[in-house]
Amino acid sequence: MIKEFIYSERGERFKDFIFGFQDGLISTYVLMIALIMLVYDYPFLLLIALIAEMIAGSISMGFGAYISIKTKNQCVSSYPKSLKDKEIPSFEDVPQLFKEKGGFDDAELEALNELSKKHPDFVKKIQNVNFEELNTRDPIVNALYMTLSFLIGSMLPLSPFFFPMLFWSPIIASIFSFTGLFIVGVIRSFYSEKNWLVFGLEMVLIGLLATIIISALTEAVTLGFDIIIVRERFG
């Protein structure tokens, strides 16, 4: 159907979930790694800090999603609402009409041209499509969706610290976090022809890379402060 060709609500929702989930999980996990070096003996302080980050991050994510969709809707509203009043004398004019609507690059326009040649009824159907209706979304619903996905991701590394065990909590949080990333990567493969293992490992690799970077930065900052303190005392 034309609607499915131009706009996939399911794909958009899943993309938003991946973004919010990954952001919530990784940001909370790397903060845990950074703070645990400083407050290892005070798990309650670590828990409070992680909860604060989760709440602040989810609120920021929600407002950001709201503004983003609101802005997109405003841009879409400037496009022609439909092509119904336009005449299409030849198949070659189809890409130009889409170009006027906006949102397609040259490769996609060429694909549309080929599609219109193979399926002449496509040209007639496309004239009745309301592009504004297909490409606008409810900013409030999207904000709530992104907030929820961020909270779900944050809860994976956070949950073990509700029952603090000095040695096991960080280990369990790591297992939960990277397992969650792997599972989401596998789910991503349902929307692609690539192997599920590739997507799962890709998500895990992103999490590992973020952890390594933040750990290195934390160590560098700590070392820098140690050097300053030593110089002040003995310099």
Sequence and secondary structure as in RCSB ss.txt:
>XXXX:A:sequence
MIKEFIYSERGERFKDFIFGFQDGLISTYVLMIALIMLVYDYPFLLLIALIAEMIAGSISMGFGAYISIKTKNQC
VSSYPKSLKDKEIPSFEDVPQLFKEKGGFDDAELEALNELSKKHPDFVKKIQNVNFEELNTRDPIVNALYMTLSF
LIGSMLPLSPFFFPMLFWSPIIASIFSFTGLFIVGVIRSFYSEKNWLVFGLEMVLIGLLATIIISALTEAVTLGF
DIIIVRERFG
>XXXX:A:secstr
 HHHHH  HHHHHHHHHHHHHHHHHHHHHHHHHHHHTTSTT HHHHHHHHHHHHHHHHHHHHHHHHHHHHHHHHH
HTTS S STTS   STTHHHHHHHHH    HHHHHHHHHHHHH HHHHHHHTT  HHHHH   HHHHHHHHHHHH
HHHHHHHHGGGGS  TTHHHHHHHHHHHHHHHHHHHHHGGGSSS HHHHHHHHHHHHHHHHHHHHHHHHHHHHHH
HHHHHHHHH 
